[in-house]
């Protein structure tokens, strides 16, 4: 019996021998070991969750939605918005998302930032009163409005009428001032050409190269009709050999001048020479025309610009095969003519 009780007595003796400080130390050590084990387990769990990564989700289509609705759609999928404000040509889209990045349908991780471009409205909301201002000034202002990439206003047509207002002054506009802008809007102007019928004294074009003659005529806004001579004569190619009305004649600015030139016969293999001859509508008042050449590689250059009354338009060309002659009535394309390999002289 004494041998069985001996270990128990020894343990009790050891516990009696422990001082309070030693007991507190042992408790502290075990508590520290337990806390360390808990922290290690937590860190391991977080590491494993990090390796697993956040869940993936699909980006919703929120273009054209109101900003509040778009934010709720992103929140439901665990996505975060990054909002940028821009002016937009359509006033009706103010406060709506006009583009997003990434695009709808992209699969991304939850927590991804989605860039939203939101319309803060149009630069202007109604058409201003341009009457009494010069056309040149208004053109510059409208171009400045569209400088940000949004072609909110465009000049559709410009008509020139006789009026007591100074030349170049806008006297009427369509739509009228104060009209609300709902999307891209075109505006037309009636511009004063002065109170008197303008007359000019025709200079001589005889002996001029056809290119120089075209530049002088277009600069003076004198309509012209070119033609090739019926019976070829000897002399420099491409020069004016006849003119009607004759040099020095006083004519109204809308009176066309008939010019006859010699044909150009020495051409490169890929070049063609001819007369572009088309008939435009007869305009009530003269309109702005621009003739642009687009090369085979897509490069463009302006052949001439002028105010034209309409009717027949005929001028020479010497261009590579594959080029195009494009006639614009102000900014609107009205004729496109492509120079083809089999294009005959006109």
Order of alpha helices (4+ residues) and beta strands (2+ residues): alpha-alpha-beta-alpha-beta-beta-beta-beta-alpha-beta-beta-beta-beta-alpha-beta-beta-beta-beta-beta-beta-beta-beta
